[in-house]
Amino acid sequence: MKKNPLLEQLRRETTEEVKREVDLSFEIADRIFEILTKKNLTQRDFARMLGKSEAEISKWMRGTHNFTTKTIAKIEVILGEPIIEVTGKPTKTEIVFIHIPMNESFKFSGQRCDKRDNIPVKSDFSTSFPTYARLIPAEFLN
């Protein structure tokens, strides 16, 4: 089979970033198709659920649509299943704001802490709150 020299040149000049972007677009479209098939939904059903035209959904399903995170979130909610998953993400730590009035102390995890002590914080979060206010991971609270 004879190769088109112009097409081959374009392939060589395509950056890895663009190649990955195209791959992701197709993977998202494939995942949506997989969920629709599993739930016995048509593109027409999907369009109605999203309040979109069938033509627009058809374009999405070709794999060349640039999905926004807002659109992906809406699709995930409507279909009830994740479309994409972020890996390597840190565990969420719930942060609780506690106000410790001056001249009072607060006890947590068996340690006495007052306005002069630093309460252990498992976070890179830094703040310029006054010394009597602290952000504490909820796991430290009894």
ChimeraX attribute file (.defattr): number of C-alpha atoms within 10 A of each C-alpha:
attribute: neighborCount
match mode: 1-to-1
recipient: residues
	/A:1	3
	/A:2	4
	/A:3	7
	/A:4	8
	/A:5	9
	/A:6	8
	/A:7	10
	/A:8	10
	/A:9	10
	/A:10	10
	/A:11	11
	/A:12	8
	/A:13	9
	/A:14	10
	/A:15	11
	/A:16	9
	/A:17	9
	/A:18	10
	/A:19	11
	/A:20	11
	/A:21	14
	/A:22	15
	/A:23	13
	/A:24	17
	/A:25	19
	/A:26	18
	/A:27	15
	/A:28	21
	/A:29	19
	/A:30	16
	/A:31	17
	/A:32	24
	/A:33	16
	/A:34	13
	/A:35	16
	/A:36	16
	/A:37	12
	/A:38	9
	/A:39	10
	/A:40	9
	/A:41	13
	/A:42	13
	/A:43	19
	/A:44	15
	/A:45	13
	/A:46	19
	/A:47	16
	/A:48	13
	/A:49	12
	/A:50	15
	/A:51	9
	/A:52	12
	/A:53	13
	/A:54	16
	/A:55	12
	/A:56	12
	/A:57	17
	/A:58	14
	/A:59	12
	/A:60	18
	/A:61	19
	/A:62	12
	/A:63	18
	/A:64	16
	/A:65	17
	/A:66	13
	/A:67	14
	/A:68	9
	/A:69	10
	/A:70	9
	/A:71	12
	/A:72	16
	/A:73	15
	/A:74	13
	/A:75	18
	/A:76	15
	/A:77	12
	/A:78	12
	/A:79	18
	/A:80	10
	/A:81	13
	/A:82	14
	/A:83	19
	/A:84	15
	/A:85	7
	/A:86	5
	/A:87	6
	/A:88	6
	/A:89	7
	/A:90	6
	/A:91	6
	/A:92	7
	/A:93	12
	/A:94	10
	/A:95	17
	/A:96	14
	/A:97	11
	/A:98	12
	/A:99	13
	/A:100	16
	/A:101	13
	/A:102	12
	/A:103	9
	/A:104	10
	/A:105	14
	/A:106	14
	/A:107	12
	/A:108	11
	/A:109	9
	/A:110	9
	/A:111	9
	/A:112	11
	/A:113	16
	/A:114	18
	/A:115	18
	/A:116	11
	/A:117	11
	/A:118	10
	/A:119	19
	/A:120	12
	/A:121	15
	/A:122	13
	/A:123	11
	/A:124	6
	/A:125	8
	/A:126	8
	/A:127	9
	/A:128	7
	/A:129	9
	/A:130	9
	/A:131	15
	/A:132	17
	/A:133	16
	/A:134	21
	/A:135	20
	/A:136	19
	/A:137	18
	/A:138	13
	/A:139	12
	/A:140	15
	/A:141	11
	/A:142	8
